[in-house]
Amino acid sequence: MEATQDKNTPLPQEQVKVLILGSGPAGLAAALYTARAQLQPVVLAGQEYGGQVSLTHTIENYPGFPDAVGGPELTELFRKQAEHFGAKTVFDTAVKVDLSQRPFKVTSYATEYLTDTLIIATGATPRHLQVPGETEFTGRGVSYCGTCDGFFFKDKDIVVVGGGDSAMEEGAFLTRFANNVTVIHRRDDFRAGELLLQRAKDNPKMKFITNTVVNKIEGNGTVQTVELENLQTGEKQPFTTDGVFIFIGHTPNTQLFEGQLEMEAGYLVANRYMETSVPGVFAAGEVADPHFRQVITSAGMGAAAGIQATRFLEANE
Ligand SMILES: Cc1cc2nc3c(=O)[nH]c(=O)nc-3n(C[C@H](O)[C@H](O)[C@H](O)COP(=O)(O)OP(=O)(O)OC[C@H]3O[C@@H](n4cnc5c(N)ncnc54)[C@H](O)[C@@H]3O)c2cc1C
């Protein structure tokens, strides 16, 4: 449950060395490393405890789990390991930050934190189609990650929604498993780069339906059909498929930092040391990574941010 506070009562203050925003793989890996450095990090879990991993039924590509691991189970293991060394997880969300001076001020619903370093691991959210059936069938035929879920669609028919680089790249990747991949795109022209688009068009397993949208997703336990609507003729028809992969972009969770940290296309800019444009503020995981978007890469960035925050404190205290 989210912590709350009466509007008129001043928030209690807490001084910490390391505050971590986000309880996904990046945040919890940063917590493990800073906890082992005896910095007693505090993790604000945010609205989605465990992050995107908690939406994932089975993870088969995180090393150390030859028989796969459940998403929520992996989150619990990450958290327990970090807490074993002194990290604290708080079920609260940052609503305001002031990065103009150290200690940085981070206000959550229940507490005002003053922190010597800040590790931002607030992730990104895949954009949704917002059509009936999408939520119901997520994890049961609807996916936002080809690298993660393609393997489950061996010899199946798949629909990919989108017209950008991700749709072409992930669509082509999915042809390794699927019988065929049909790309549904709302326009005639594609945002994807020339090379990726041509490669997709040359792929014998890929077909294209343009000027068309998916209106709803239907099935019985798992996805069976989508309703397609031709935007030029208004014609609607059912289309049989086993899976719907949606690649219409990601929204990085960076609104809180607008005007305070350097960003590119909405993502936080971080160097190879996970340092942002403000010394003492680090960014890790999908909030700063539009490219890899995996549990392992996000956790790796979290570990790097944790190590670097520790070095920063050593150098500055
Ligand atoms: C359906 C699905 C299946 C996937 N399957 C796989 C897979 O099989 N293998 C794989 O490697 N990857 C998979 N991924 C991708 C993987 O889950 C992500 O790459 C990874 O979770 C990103 O980690 P992160 O810590 O950067 O961010 P996230 O997991 O997005 O976590 C962000 C965290 O930040 C918190 N937060 C946001 N705003 C605030 C705030 N203001 N204050 C405090 N906290 C905040 C959220 O509550 C959340 O805890 C999948 C993703 C999805 C959506």
The ligand as an SDF file (V2000), in Angstrom:
LIG
                    3D

 53 58  0  0  0  0  0  0  0  0999 V2000
    5.8460   -7.8250  -20.5120 C   0  0  0  0  0  0  0  0  0  0  0  0
    7.3410   -7.6830  -20.4220 C   0  0  0  0  0  0  0  0  0  0  0  0
    8.1260   -8.8210  -20.4890 C   0  0  0  0  0  0  0  0  0  0  0  0
    9.5160   -8.7180  -20.3730 C   0  0  0  0  0  0  0  0  0  0  0  0
   10.2560   -9.8690  -20.4020 N   0  0  0  0  0  0  0  0  0  0  0  0
   11.6060   -9.7920  -20.2560 C   0  0  0  0  0  0  0  0  0  0  0  0
   12.4150  -10.9820  -20.2670 C   0  0  0  0  0  0  0  0  0  0  0  0
   11.9160  -12.1040  -20.4100 O   0  0  0  0  0  0  0  0  0  0  0  0
   13.7540  -10.8240  -20.1360 N   0  0  0  0  0  0  0  0  0  0  0  0
   14.3660   -9.6030  -19.9920 C   0  0  0  0  0  0  0  0  0  0  0  0
   15.5840   -9.5400  -19.8450 O   0  0  0  0  0  0  0  0  0  0  0  0
   13.6100   -8.4630  -19.9870 N   0  0  0  0  0  0  0  0  0  0  0  0
   12.2680   -8.5250  -20.1060 C   0  0  0  0  0  0  0  0  0  0  0  0
   11.5150   -7.3780  -20.1340 N   0  0  0  0  0  0  0  0  0  0  0  0
   12.2040   -6.0770  -19.9930 C   0  0  0  0  0  0  0  0  0  0  0  0
   12.6350   -5.8480  -18.5230 C   0  0  0  0  0  0  0  0  0  0  0  0
   11.5560   -6.1180  -17.6660 O   0  0  0  0  0  0  0  0  0  0  0  0
   13.1080   -4.4010  -18.3770 C   0  0  0  0  0  0  0  0  0  0  0  0
   14.2060   -4.2000  -19.2390 O   0  0  0  0  0  0  0  0  0  0  0  0
   13.5790   -4.1060  -16.9530 C   0  0  0  0  0  0  0  0  0  0  0  0
   12.5570   -4.3710  -16.0220 O   0  0  0  0  0  0  0  0  0  0  0  0
   13.9800   -2.6340  -16.8240 C   0  0  0  0  0  0  0  0  0  0  0  0
   14.4210   -2.4390  -15.5120 O   0  0  0  0  0  0  0  0  0  0  0  0
   14.4990   -1.0110  -14.8180 P   0  0  0  0  0  0  0  0  0  0  0  0
   14.8770   -1.2700  -13.4160 O   0  0  0  0  0  0  0  0  0  0  0  0
   15.3450   -0.1140  -15.6220 O   0  0  0  0  0  0  0  0  0  0  0  0
   13.0260   -0.3850  -14.9060 O   0  0  0  0  0  0  0  0  0  0  0  0
   11.5790   -0.9360  -14.5830 P   0  0  0  0  0  0  0  0  0  0  0  0
   11.5410   -2.4050  -14.5160 O   0  0  0  0  0  0  0  0  0  0  0  0
   10.7090   -0.2330  -15.5750 O   0  0  0  0  0  0  0  0  0  0  0  0
   11.2950   -0.3870  -13.1080 O   0  0  0  0  0  0  0  0  0  0  0  0
   11.0790    0.9730  -12.8640 C   0  0  0  0  0  0  0  0  0  0  0  0
   10.7850    1.1700  -11.3870 C   0  0  0  0  0  0  0  0  0  0  0  0
   10.7420    2.5600  -11.1190 O   0  0  0  0  0  0  0  0  0  0  0  0
    9.6750    2.8290  -10.2380 C   0  0  0  0  0  0  0  0  0  0  0  0
    9.3170    4.2470  -10.3490 N   0  0  0  0  0  0  0  0  0  0  0  0
    8.8280    4.9330  -11.4210 C   0  0  0  0  0  0  0  0  0  0  0  0
    8.6130    6.2180  -11.0860 N   0  0  0  0  0  0  0  0  0  0  0  0
    8.9920    6.3450   -9.7870 C   0  0  0  0  0  0  0  0  0  0  0  0
    9.0060    7.4230   -8.8660 C   0  0  0  0  0  0  0  0  0  0  0  0
    8.5660    8.6510   -9.1970 N   0  0  0  0  0  0  0  0  0  0  0  0
    9.4330    7.2040   -7.5920 N   0  0  0  0  0  0  0  0  0  0  0  0
    9.8930    5.9680   -7.2280 C   0  0  0  0  0  0  0  0  0  0  0  0
    9.9120    4.9080   -8.0600 N   0  0  0  0  0  0  0  0  0  0  0  0
    9.4560    5.1080   -9.3190 C   0  0  0  0  0  0  0  0  0  0  0  0
    8.5940    1.8490  -10.6600 C   0  0  0  0  0  0  0  0  0  0  0  0
    7.6350    1.6580   -9.6180 O   0  0  0  0  0  0  0  0  0  0  0  0
    9.4530    0.6120  -10.9090 C   0  0  0  0  0  0  0  0  0  0  0  0
    9.6460   -0.0700   -9.6930 O   0  0  0  0  0  0  0  0  0  0  0  0
   10.1280   -7.4450  -20.2270 C   0  0  0  0  0  0  0  0  0  0  0  0
    9.3320   -6.2970  -20.1670 C   0  0  0  0  0  0  0  0  0  0  0  0
    7.9520   -6.4040  -20.2630 C   0  0  0  0  0  0  0  0  0  0  0  0
    7.1030   -5.1650  -20.1860 C   0  0  0  0  0  0  0  0  0  0  0  0
  1  2  1  0
  2  3  1  0
  2 52  2  0
  3  4  2  0
  4  5  1  0
  4 50  1  0
  5  6  2  0
  6  7  1  0
  6 13  1  0
  7  8  2  0
  7  9  1  0
  9 10  1  0
 10 11  2  0
 10 12  1  0
 12 13  2  0
 13 14  1  0
 14 15  1  0
 14 50  1  0
 15 16  1  0
 16 17  1  0
 16 18  1  0
 18 19  1  0
 18 20  1  0
 20 21  1  0
 20 22  1  0
 22 23  1  0
 23 24  1  0
 24 25  2  0
 24 26  1  0
 24 27  1  0
 27 28  1  0
 28 29  2  0
 28 30  1  0
 28 31  1  0
 31 32  1  0
 32 33  1  0
 33 34  1  0
 33 48  1  0
 34 35  1  0
 35 36  1  0
 35 46  1  0
 36 37  1  0
 36 45  1  0
 37 38  2  0
 38 39  1  0
 39 40  1  0
 39 45  2  0
 40 41  1  0
 40 42  2  0
 42 43  1  0
 43 44  2  0
 44 45  1  0
 46 47  1  0
 46 48  1  0
 48 49  1  0
 50 51  2  0
 51 52  1  0
 52 53  1  0
M  END
$$$$
